[in-house]
Amino acid sequence: IEFDIDKQDGPWFVGFQRDAAKAYVSQSLAGRAAVYDFDLRTKQVGALRFAHAEVDVGGVETSLWNPRHADFTTFVTDWPERHYFDANAQRVYEALRRAFVAQFGPAAHFDVASASADGRFELLVVSSDVQPPTYFVHETRTHALTHLLDTAPKVPIAALSPTRRVTYQARDGLSIPAYLTLPIGRGTKNLPAIVLPHGGPRARDAIEWNREVQLFASRGFAVFQMNFRGSAGYGLEFLHAGDREWGGKMQDDVSDGVAWLVAEGIADRDRVGIYGSSYGGYAALMGLEKTPQLFRAGASYAGVTDLPLLLSHDERYQGFERDANEEAIGDDPELLRAASPVNRVAELRAPVLLGHGVDDQRVHVHHSQRMAAALKRAGKEFEYLEFPDEIHGFLLEATRVKWYEAVAAFFETNLAAREKPSAP
């Protein structure tokens, strides 16, 4: 079966069934991905297995210990969820989730990390917006849960800040789902704020454990994450609304989110910063340049700074992906140059912090090196940290600590909190 995966609905293979003559496929239903049966002999899509009215449904997975009757599909509403095709397995899942929600809040979710060969015990890893990953042993016959260990035992759980869903309107009327975290004990108005656009950009944020969100909230900042157009999970129309909008409407969605924060009285308009990684780093730098009046400081880790370089040199964008990425990003040389932060440093007014791993194979370190050189030539205030042993993210805990200490100090210096926090 041949089709254009970037423009047509599918069917897209997502897993085999126990019946050797059938598979699971993903195909659009009312503009959102849903899971169907697929007959491998006739090559025909069969019965609908699961769909969600608001979000895309992801791939199909199989239980580690009960593969015959425990296939399930995953999806994200405001937090990760799953749906089992077997009714008994679904009831067990729902009972476990209720237990964890009661303990860790509505965003609590779990995955099976391991299982005994006989299926009697499962090792569950559980987390939420206010709970770092923690492990439980699940006895599958009695459904007893025993806490095993915490991955971050020194994190003060009571001091963590919960995240909630909000929605705002973009300037063209599009509804943008977003997530707001208010620092606990600091009030709800006139706060210093950090806007945190996600990477991808064909990805999305949700209410879940996020060390960056809690890092900033613990220092008194409101944190705002938006799923701008072009984000994944909300159907094809929303996804493709971001095509060729790098630096355009996707960036406007970020700016409109800042306007909403200020209009609601949540953010102090004079103390808003922006930070992101990968595409998020691109959005941070473009925000500083395209709308310098909105931001007082910005940081980028492994950020894209040169769109022609991204499309022509970086390993990820070679071969069969090239056409798809030109469709998503663009192919007009002049427009690509105009939407590249490295070419717009003259518009910057705020201090910038850059970081990058030298062995990054997704966004080459040349992006940040060229940005740093352009900032230096323009006489702009900036700091650049380069990590010789890192990739597109962090492998070494020491590097992670060094970067987050730097980025926290950077925003504390440039977005200093008022002496007295606003009352609730």
C-alpha positions in Angstrom: 0.0 0.0 0.0 1.5 3.3 -1.0 0.5 6.8 0.1 2.0 10.1 1.1 2.5 9.8 4.8 2.6 13.5 5.3 -0.6 14.3 3.4 -2.8 11.2 3.5 -4.5 9.5 6.3 -3.1 6.0 5.9 -3.6 3.2 6.9 -0.4 3.4 9.0 0.8 0.2 10.5 1.0 0.3 14.4 1.2 -3.3 15.5 0.5 -7.0 14.8 -2.4 -8.9 16.3 -2.4 -12.4 17.9 -4.3 -13.5 14.8 -1.5 -13.8 12.2 -3.9 -12.7 9.5 -4.6 -9.3 11.2 -2.7 -6.2 12.2 -3.6 -2.9 13.9 -3.5 0.3 11.8 -3.9 3.9 12.5 -6.2 5.9 10.3 -8.0 9.2 10.6 -11.5 9.4 12.0 -13.1 12.9 11.9 -9.6 14.3 11.5 -8.0 12.4 14.4 -5.9 9.3 14.4 -7.8 6.1 15.5 -6.9 2.4 15.7 -8.6 -0.1 13.4 -8.2 -3.8 12.6 -6.6 -4.5 9.3 -6.9 -7.7 7.3 -3.5 -8.7 5.9 -5.0 -11.0 3.3 -7.5 -8.6 1.7 -5.5 -5.4 2.6 -8.7 -3.9 3.9 -9.3 -1.8 7.0 -11.7 -3.5 9.3 -13.5 -2.6 12.6 -12.7 0.5 14.6 -10.9 -0.6 17.8 -10.6 2.7 19.6 -10.9 6.4 18.9 -11.0 9.6 21.1 -13.2 12.6 20.3 -10.5 15.2 21.2 -7.1 13.8 20.6 -5.1 11.4 18.4 -4.8 7.8 19.5 -1.2 6.4 19.3 0.3 3.1 18.7 -0.6 -0.3 20.1 1.4 -2.1 22.8 1.3 -5.5 24.4 1.3 -6.4 28.1 4.6 -7.9 29.2 3.1 -10.8 31.0 -0.3 -11.3 29.4 0.2 -11.0 25.6 -2.8 -13.0 24.6 -5.5 -10.6 25.9 -3.8 -7.4 26.9 -3.2 -5.3 23.8 -3.7 -1.6 24.5 -3.4 1.7 22.8 -2.0 4.9 24.2 -3.2 8.5 23.9 -2.7 11.8 25.7 -5.6 14.1 26.8 -4.1 16.4 29.4 -2.0 13.5 30.6 -1.0 10.1 29.3 -3.7 7.4 29.2 -4.3 4.0 27.7 -7.2 1.9 26.6 -7.1 -1.9 26.7 -9.0 -3.9 24.1 -9.7 -6.6 26.7 -12.5 -5.5 29.1 -10.9 -7.3 32.1 -7.5 -5.7 31.5 -9.2 -2.3 31.2 -10.9 -2.7 34.5 -7.6 -3.5 36.2 -6.0 -0.5 34.6 -8.7 1.8 35.7 -8.6 0.5 39.3 -4.8 1.0 39.4 -5.1 4.4 38.0 -7.7 5.4 40.5 -5.4 4.3 43.3 -2.5 6.3 42.0 -4.7 9.4 41.3 -5.8 9.3 44.9 -2.2 9.4 46.0 -0.5 11.6 43.4 -3.2 13.7 41.9 -5.3 13.6 38.7 -2.3 13.6 36.3 -0.9 10.3 37.8 -0.2 7.7 35.2 1.9 4.5 35.1 3.8 2.2 32.8 4.9 -1.4 33.3 8.7 -1.3 33.5 9.1 -5.1 34.0 7.2 -8.3 34.9 7.9 -11.7 36.3 8.0 -14.6 33.8 4.8 -16.1 35.4 3.0 -12.8 35.3 2.4 -12.8 39.0 4.3 -9.5 39.6 4.6 -6.3 37.7 7.0 -3.4 38.3 5.1 -0.2 37.8 6.8 3.2 37.3 4.4 5.9 38.4 4.6 9.7 38.1 2.5 12.9 37.9 3.1 16.6 37.7 3.9 16.7 41.4 5.5 13.2 41.7 8.9 12.3 40.3 9.0 8.7 38.9 8.5 6.2 41.7 8.3 2.4 41.6 5.6 0.0 42.9 5.3 -3.8 42.8 1.9 -4.9 41.6 0.7 -8.4 42.6 -1.5 -9.2 39.6 -3.8 -11.8 41.4 -4.7 -9.7 44.5 -3.8 -6.3 42.9 -1.9 -5.4 46.1 0.5 -2.5 45.6 3.8 -2.2 47.4 6.0 0.8 47.2 9.6 -0.1 46.2 11.7 3.0 45.7 11.8 6.7 44.6 14.0 7.9 41.8 14.3 11.4 43.4 14.1 10.8 47.2 15.5 14.2 48.1 13.0 16.2 46.1 10.6 17.9 48.6 7.3 16.7 47.3 5.2 19.2 49.4 7.1 22.1 47.7 6.2 21.0 44.1 3.8 23.1 42.1 0.8 21.6 40.3 0.0 22.2 36.7 -3.4 23.0 35.3 -4.9 23.2 31.8 -5.9 26.6 30.3 -7.0 27.7 26.9 -6.4 31.0 25.0 -7.3 32.4 21.6 -4.7 33.1 19.0 -5.1 36.3 17.0 -6.8 34.5 14.2 -9.3 32.8 16.5 -7.6 29.4 16.8 -8.0 27.9 20.2 -4.6 27.0 21.8 -4.4 24.5 24.6 -1.8 25.3 27.2 -0.5 24.4 30.7 0.1 26.8 33.6 2.2 26.1 36.7 2.0 28.7 39.4 4.8 28.6 42.0 3.4 27.4 45.3 3.3 30.0 48.1 4.0 32.9 45.8 0.4 34.1 45.0 -1.3 34.0 41.6 -0.8 37.5 40.3 2.0 39.8 38.9 4.5 37.0 38.9 7.8 36.7 37.0 7.1 34.1 34.3 9.0 31.8 31.9 7.4 30.7 28.7 8.5 27.2 27.8 7.7 26.2 24.2 8.2 22.5 23.5 10.6 20.9 21.0 9.7 18.9 18.0 7.8 20.9 16.9 5.6 17.9 16.0 5.3 16.9 19.6 3.2 18.3 22.5 3.3 19.1 26.2 1.0 17.6 28.8 0.5 17.6 32.6 3.2 15.2 33.7 6.5 15.2 35.6 8.8 17.9 34.1 12.0 18.7 35.9 12.3 22.0 34.0 8.9 23.2 35.0 9.6 22.4 38.7 13.1 23.9 38.5 11.6 27.3 37.5 8.5 27.1 39.8 10.7 26.3 42.8 12.5 29.7 42.2 9.2 31.6 42.1 8.5 31.7 38.4 5.1 31.0 36.8 5.7 28.6 33.9 3.6 28.6 30.8 3.7 25.8 28.2 1.5 26.1 25.0 0.7 23.5 22.4 1.0 26.0 19.5 -0.4 25.1 16.0 1.8 22.4 14.5 1.9 20.4 17.7 1.0 16.8 17.5 -1.9 14.9 19.1 -4.8 17.2 18.1 -5.5 15.9 14.7 -4.2 16.5 11.2 -5.8 20.0 10.7 -4.1 21.3 13.8 -0.8 19.6 12.9 -0.7 20.9 9.4 -1.7 24.4 10.5 1.9 24.7 11.4 3.3 23.8 8.0 5.7 26.5 6.7 4.9 28.6 9.8 8.3 28.5 11.6 8.7 32.0 12.7 5.2 32.8 11.5 1.9 31.8 12.9 3.5 29.2 15.2 5.6 32.0 16.7 2.5 34.2 16.9 0.8 31.6 19.0 3.6 31.8 21.5 3.4 35.6 21.6 -0.4 35.5 22.0 0.1 33.2 25.0 2.3 35.9 26.6 -0.4 38.5 25.9 -3.0 36.2 27.6 -0.7 35.7 30.7 -0.3 39.5 31.1 -4.0 40.3 30.4 -5.0 37.8 33.1 -2.8 39.5 35.5 -0.7 36.4 36.1 2.5 37.6 34.6 4.3 40.9 35.3 4.8 42.2 31.8 8.3 43.5 32.8 9.5 40.1 34.0 8.8 37.5 31.3 11.5 35.2 29.9 11.5 32.5 27.3 13.4 29.2 27.2 13.4 26.0 25.1 15.4 23.2 23.6 15.6 22.1 20.0 12.6 23.7 18.2 11.8 25.2 21.6 15.2 26.9 21.5 14.4 28.2 18.0 11.1 29.6 19.3 12.9 31.2 22.2 15.4 33.0 20.0 12.7 34.0 17.5 10.6 35.4 20.3 13.4 37.5 21.5 14.0 38.9 18.0 10.5 39.1 16.5 8.8 40.4 19.7 11.6 42.0 21.7 9.0 44.0 23.7 7.7 40.9 25.3 10.8 39.3 26.8 13.4 40.5 29.2 15.7 37.4 28.8 15.9 34.2 26.8 17.7 30.9 26.8 18.2 28.2 24.2 19.6 24.7 24.5 20.4 22.9 21.2 18.3 25.4 19.4 17.8 25.7 15.7 19.2 29.0 14.5 19.7 28.5 10.7 16.9 26.9 8.7 18.8 26.4 5.5 21.6 24.7 7.5 19.0 22.5 9.2 17.6 21.3 5.9 20.8 20.9 4.0 23.4 19.6 6.4 22.0 18.1 9.6 21.9 14.3 9.5 18.3 14.0 10.6 17.1 15.8 7.5 18.8 13.8 4.8 17.4 11.1 2.5 13.7 10.3 2.5 12.8 12.8 5.2 14.0 15.8 3.2 10.9 16.3 1.2 8.6 15.9 4.2 10.6 18.4 6.2 10.7 20.9 3.3 6.9 20.6 3.2 6.7 21.3 7.0 9.4 24.0 7.2 9.6 25.5 3.7 11.8 25.6 0.7 11.9 29.3 -0.3 15.5 30.4 0.4 14.7 34.0 1.2 11.9 33.1 3.6 14.0 30.5 5.3 16.8 33.0 5.8 14.3 35.6 7.2 13.0 33.0 9.6 16.4 32.1 10.9 17.4 33.6 14.3 21.1 33.8 13.2 20.2 36.4 10.7 18.1 38.6 13.0 20.4 39.3 16.0 20.2 43.1 15.4 16.6 42.9 16.7 17.6 41.5 20.1 17.3 43.7 23.1 17.6 41.1 25.9 20.4 39.0 27.3 20.7 35.5 25.8 22.0 32.2 27.2 23.0 29.5 24.7 24.0 25.9 25.4 24.8 23.0 23.0 26.3 19.5 23.0 29.2 19.0 20.6 28.0 15.5 19.5 24.4 16.6 18.8 23.4 14.7 15.6 19.9 16.2 15.4 20.6 19.9 15.6 24.3 20.3 14.8 26.4 22.4 17.3 27.2 24.7 14.3 23.7 26.3 15.0 24.7 27.6 18.4 28.3 28.4 17.4 27.1 30.6 14.5 24.5 32.2 16.7 27.2 33.0 19.3 29.5 34.5 16.7 26.7 36.6 15.3 25.8 37.9 18.8 29.4 38.7 19.4 29.8 40.7 16.2 26.6 42.6 17.0 27.8 43.5 20.5 24.9 41.7 22.2 24.8 40.5 25.8 25.1 36.7 25.7 26.7 33.6 27.3 27.5 30.4 25.5 28.1 27.0 27.2 29.4 24.2 25.0 29.4 20.6 26.3 32.0 18.3 24.5 30.5 15.0 25.6 26.8 15.7 25.0 24.3 14.9 22.3 20.8 16.3 21.6 20.0 16.5 25.3 22.0 15.2 28.3 23.8 11.9 28.8 25.8 13.0 31.9 24.3 14.1 35.1 27.2 16.5 35.8 26.4 18.3 32.5 22.7 18.4 33.3 23.4 20.0 36.7 25.9 22.5 35.2 23.3 23.6 32.6 20.4 23.9 34.9 22.4 25.8 37.5 23.4 28.2 34.7 19.9 28.6 33.3 18.3 29.1 36.8 20.9 31.7 37.8 20.4 33.4 34.4 16.7 33.9 34.9 17.0 34.8 38.5 19.4 37.5 37.6 17.5 38.9 34.7 13.9 38.4 36.0 14.5 39.1 39.7 11.4 38.5 41.8 9.8 41.4 43.6 10.6 41.7 47.3 7.1 40.8 48.3 5.0 38.3 46.3 1.5 39.3 45.4 -1.3 38.1 47.6 -3.6 35.3 46.2 
